[in-house]
Amino acid sequence: MRIPAVLMRGGTSRALFFHRRDLPEEPTLRDQFILAAYGSPDPDRRQVDGIGGATSSTSKVAVISDGRDRGVDVLYHFGQVSIDQELIDRRGNCGNISAAVGPFAVDEGLVEATDPVTLVRFLNVNTDKVIVAHVPTKGGRFDPTGDFFVPGVPRGGSALRLDYEDPSGAVTGKLLPTGNTTDKLDVPGVGTLEVSLVDAANPLAFVRWEDLGLTGLESPDQIDGDPELLRRIEAVRSHAAVLAGISPDAATSTATSPSVPKLTFVGTPRDYQRTDGTKQSAGETTLRASMMSMGRLHRSYAVTGGICTAVATMIRGTIPHEVARQEGETVHIGHPSGVLPLAAEVHPDGDTWRVPSVSAFRTARRLMDGHVIVPDAYLTTADQNASHQSGEAPDHLVNPTEVYP
């Protein structure tokens, strides 16, 4: 099976971009193709038999279709492709890959360019949230060149502004899934700790570094290299998913929803060493934060996670608000690779909070286009597929029939 695709970098992530029209109609066959294209599942976590890069940030997929009947330019559906499981998790969005949607839409002729900046309004189907991309264009195509740098990307590029409109309740339907700014979370084998559950662009579960025995000075390799620590971290994350109403129990969260909520460690600003070996000064940050992504520590910081973090720092009573050095509507998140700045509008509204928009800046680049090739032998036979025509999803796939309404 040969299907046209484009390999795009968005921010610090990479994804295969497909036109919806090019993918198989049958849901199970569609997901089998995507998994095989990435070389998943791979118990050795190398994805050597596919295009995956053996990290969560390089094992992502985007499916694009016309959005005019929904009042936008294009529809965008995101999938987090598991490396070692037969699973595509579609419970949330990816802000880095969102940055590549506008450039893809312009270069594929889905949106007519209006140099020097083309507005692309798209709907993320996962969260039913609208994002407006301000895409630099030149000669009718996306212009990737510039001197705007994103920590974690070795070269500069043109600055892509992303405006997330009303990002509250992207997955759970509520900005504060439990109605509380802070909750007590009982985790077997870990104990009781405080957690703040906030859902803006993506749901995050915030805990203090110190509550898991960390200092905020640890490198990603130090955390990823400690199996017992990773076990405790996943236990906290999976139980937070139950508290947020995302999963019925912790085991189900680990098996079917490993990407949301993302467990995020936060603390007061401090000096620390970035992944490139240079020093990050506490004075340049609002707070020190790192987040987990598919069982490993993110080497930089997910944009949707940054949006949620920025919003959380402005909500009185949350753990991020408690530890942050407040500075108005701009939040500078100190993460493993550097600093992520975001501008957020957050206003009290009776007993809750209103978030009109949050803006972030990323870069993107088209890396390769052509065809993805998967041997027929890797895919379920037509007779076996027929058993899924009713739309009932097999246990190992997360809502495949809900992906492309």
Salt bridges, closest charged atoms under 4 A:
GLU25 OE1 - ARG20 NH2 3.17
ASP31 OD1 - ARG90 NH2 2.72
ASP66 OD2 - ARG68 NE 2.88
ASP84 OD2 - ARG45 NH1 3.15
GLU86 OE2 - HIS396 NE2 3.34
ASP107 OD2 - ARG141 NH2 3.59
GLU108 OE1 - HIS19 NE2 2.82
GLU108 OE2 - ARG366 NH2 2.65
ASP128 OD1 - ARG70 NH2 3.13
ASP163 OD2 - HIS134 NE2 2.85
ASP163 OD1 - ARG161 NE 2.82
GLU165 OE2 - ARG121 NH1 3.09
ASP166 OD2 - LYS129 NZ 3.86
GLU194 OE2 - LYS184 NZ 3.92
GLU194 OE1 - ARG208 NH2 2.76
GLU210 OE2 - ARG270 NH1 3.65
ASP211 OD2 - ARG208 NH1 3.33
ASP221 OD1 - ARG299 NH2 2.42
ASP224 OD2 - ARG299 NH1 2.51
GLU228 OE2 - ARG231 NH2 2.82
GLU234 OE1 - ARG237 NE 2.86
ASP271 OD2 - LYS279 NZ 3.52
ASP276 OD1 - ARG274 NE 3.90
GLU322 OE1 - ARG208 NH2 2.86
GLU327 OE1 - ARG325 NH1 3.37
GLU327 OE2 - HIS332 ND1 2.63
GLU345 OE1 - HIS347 NE2 3.80
ASP369 OD2 - ARG366 NE 3.19
